[in-house]
């Protein structure tokens, strides 16, 4: 898996955008007590279910791969000149 520049900031952006999408879809917002791992996995599964991102093979579904998939998703959604992609 190739390291992406600004990966942590892109992940934060991906979680924000995906959580907004989930709320618009009718899901309740995450509570402050929910761990980052729970948020990442839940949002990944929602995006896969809605066919917005391709699923990972089941044997490769670890936290790092889920994060990477979310980062790749948000990278494709941002404009090419966005500050996080520089």
MODELLER restraints for C-alpha pairs under 7 A, 6 or more apart:
rsr = mdl.restraints
at = mdl.atoms
rsr.add(forms.Gaussian(group=physical.xy_distance, feature=features.Distance(at['CA:6:A'], at['CA:84:A']), mean=6.26, stdev=0.5))
rsr.add(forms.Gaussian(group=physical.xy_distance, feature=features.Distance(at['CA:7:A'], at['CA:71:A']), mean=6.72, stdev=0.5))
rsr.add(forms.Gaussian(group=physical.xy_distance, feature=features.Distance(at['CA:10:A'], at['CA:71:A']), mean=5.69, stdev=0.5))
rsr.add(forms.Gaussian(group=physical.xy_distance, feature=features.Distance(at['CA:10:A'], at['CA:84:A']), mean=6.65, stdev=0.5))
rsr.add(forms.Gaussian(group=physical.xy_distance, feature=features.Distance(at['CA:11:A'], at['CA:67:A']), mean=6.70, stdev=0.5))
rsr.add(forms.Gaussian(group=physical.xy_distance, feature=features.Distance(at['CA:11:A'], at['CA:70:A']), mean=6.61, stdev=0.5))
rsr.add(forms.Gaussian(group=physical.xy_distance, feature=features.Distance(at['CA:11:A'], at['CA:71:A']), mean=5.23, stdev=0.5))
rsr.add(forms.Gaussian(group=physical.xy_distance, feature=features.Distance(at['CA:14:A'], at['CA:70:A']), mean=6.14, stdev=0.5))
rsr.add(forms.Gaussian(group=physical.xy_distance, feature=features.Distance(at['CA:14:A'], at['CA:71:A']), mean=6.33, stdev=0.5))
rsr.add(forms.Gaussian(group=physical.xy_distance, feature=features.Distance(at['CA:14:A'], at['CA:74:A']), mean=5.34, stdev=0.5))
rsr.add(forms.Gaussian(group=physical.xy_distance, feature=features.Distance(at['CA:18:A'], at['CA:43:A']), mean=6.29, stdev=0.5))
rsr.add(forms.Gaussian(group=physical.xy_distance, feature=features.Distance(at['CA:19:A'], at['CA:43:A']), mean=6.95, stdev=0.5))
rsr.add(forms.Gaussian(group=physical.xy_distance, feature=features.Distance(at['CA:23:A'], at['CA:29:A']), mean=6.03, stdev=0.5))
rsr.add(forms.Gaussian(group=physical.xy_distance, feature=features.Distance(at['CA:40:A'], at['CA:66:A']), mean=7.00, stdev=0.5))
rsr.add(forms.Gaussian(group=physical.xy_distance, feature=features.Distance(at['CA:40:A'], at['CA:67:A']), mean=6.87, stdev=0.5))
rsr.add(forms.Gaussian(group=physical.xy_distance, feature=features.Distance(at['CA:41:A'], at['CA:66:A']), mean=6.97, stdev=0.5))
rsr.add(forms.Gaussian(group=physical.xy_distance, feature=features.Distance(at['CA:44:A'], at['CA:66:A']), mean=6.72, stdev=0.5))
rsr.add(forms.Gaussian(group=physical.xy_distance, feature=features.Distance(at['CA:44:A'], at['CA:70:A']), mean=6.88, stdev=0.5))
rsr.add(forms.Gaussian(group=physical.xy_distance, feature=features.Distance(at['CA:47:A'], at['CA:53:A']), mean=5.85, stdev=0.5))
rsr.add(forms.Gaussian(group=physical.xy_distance, feature=features.Distance(at['CA:48:A'], at['CA:54:A']), mean=5.99, stdev=0.5))
rsr.add(forms.Gaussian(group=physical.xy_distance, feature=features.Distance(at['CA:48:A'], at['CA:55:A']), mean=5.71, stdev=0.5))
rsr.add(forms.Gaussian(group=physical.xy_distance, feature=features.Distance(at['CA:53:A'], at['CA:73:A']), mean=6.76, stdev=0.5))
